[in-house]
Amino acid sequence: LVRREGTDLYMDLPVTVREALLGADVRVPTFSGSGVISLKPGTQSGLKVRLKGKGAPSLTGGAPGDLYLVVQVRVPDTVDPGLKKAAEALDQGYTHDVRSGLKL
C-alpha cells in the first residue's frame, strides 16, 4: 500500500524477524527500478527510512518528493515446535517490559 502526501510517498516495508534483529540489506521497489536499503541490527517496527528524491514527481517542475519506507516486522505464518522454542529464547533478550510506558 502506497500513500501520497504532496510529492512524498509512504510505503510499508515488511521485513522478517531475522532481518530486523540481525540487520540486513533489503531490496525495495522504486519508480526508477529498485534499490537496496541497509537495516541496522535491532531495527524496530515503525522505523521510517527515507529515500531522497524517489517519491512522486512535482507537477510544478520542482524536485521529486521522497519515498518513506515504514518498517513492519512480520512474524511467521505458522509456528512449529522449533519456532516456539526460538521465540521463548528471544524473550530472554528483553531488558524491560515493552509495554511499561503505555498509557491512555
Buried (B, 14 or more C-beta within 10 A) or exposed (E): EEEEEEBBBBBEBEBBBEBBBEBBEBEBBBEEEEBEBEBEEEBEEEBEBEBEBBBBEEEEEEEBBBBBBBBEBEEEEEEEEEEEEEEEEEEEEEEEEEEEEEEE
